[in-house]
């Protein structure tokens, strides 16, 4: 049986390991992405249009963020279909019905998977993420129906 002091030391070591892992994920997030079976089928699809739908916690936002990050960074896993890969920086648009959903759902997912060092510039309008410009020239605009039609 371990002493109280040994247990405290083990907890300190565990905390240090978790901090290192969190830092590594922040620096190279997409490298830590592991799709579930439904996400994997969708990622591997060669269809021109892919609809990934499901109930709560089915991985829809995670799937979308991972797909976006693959294309923004042009960094694809070995299993990703070659015919769906881009070879030059892209211009992407993410559309949502409310800015609050972009802030609470989409932005955190993208932050989780898009390496910070890859972001050259972020544009925030009215407190909400409006555009990401990547270091390779790729861009992603975030739009919602809350914006003025003009």
Buried (B, 14 or more C-beta within 10 A) or exposed (E): EEEEEEEEEEEEEEEEEEEEEEEEBBEBBBEEBEBEEBBEEBBEBEEEEEEBEEEEEBBBBBBBBBBBBBBBBBBBEEEBEEEBEEEEBBEBEBEBEEBEBBBEBBBEBBBBBBBEEBBEEEEEEEEBBBBBBBEBEBBBBBBBEBEEEE
